[in-house]
Amino acid sequence: MKQVTYSKLKEEFCDKENKYALIIYSQSNFNKEYSELSRTYLISSDNKYFQSGKISNSLFGSCIDGTDIGVRLDTYNWKVEKVVILETEEEINKYKSMIGSF
C-alpha cells in the first residue's frame, strides 16, 4: 500500500485499468461519529473520473464496512483525510472481500 495525495491519485489512475485505492474521508464531514472503516471507500481506476475525454466524470466507490455499495462519491463535497493505493492482488482481494461485491 502506498499513501498519496488526492491529486497524485488522479495522476496515477488517469487512463489506467485495474488499479484500486482506498479513499478515507475526514470525520469532519459528518455530524455523527464514524470509525475510519466506515469512512473508507474502495475505488477503481475504471471510473470515468479517471478517463480523459469522457463526458461524465463520475466516481463510484463502496464502503469497506459493507454498508454503502456503489456510491457516487463525486456528488459529495467530502474532505479527504488520506488516499492509499493498493499495490498487490492480495491487498485488493482483501478489501474486495470485506465488501462482498465490487
HELIX and SHEET records of a PDB file:
HELIX    1   1 TYR A    6  PHE A   13  1                                   8    
HELIX    2   2 GLN A   27  ASN A   29  5                                   3    
HELIX    3   3 LEU A   37  ARG A   39  5                                   3    
HELIX    4   4 LYS A   48  PHE A   50  5                                   3    
HELIX    5   5 LEU A   73  THR A   75  5                                   3    
HELIX    6   6 GLU A   89  ILE A   99  1                                  11    
SHEET    1   A 6 LYS A   2  VAL A   4  0                                        
SHEET    2   A 6 VAL A  80  LEU A  86 -1                                        
SHEET    3   A 6 TYR A  20  TYR A  25 -1                                        
SHEET    4   A 6 THR A  40  SER A  44 -1                                        
SHEET    5   A 6 PHE A  60  CYS A  63 -1                                        
SHEET    6   A 6 VAL A  71  ARG A  72 -1                                        
END                                                                             
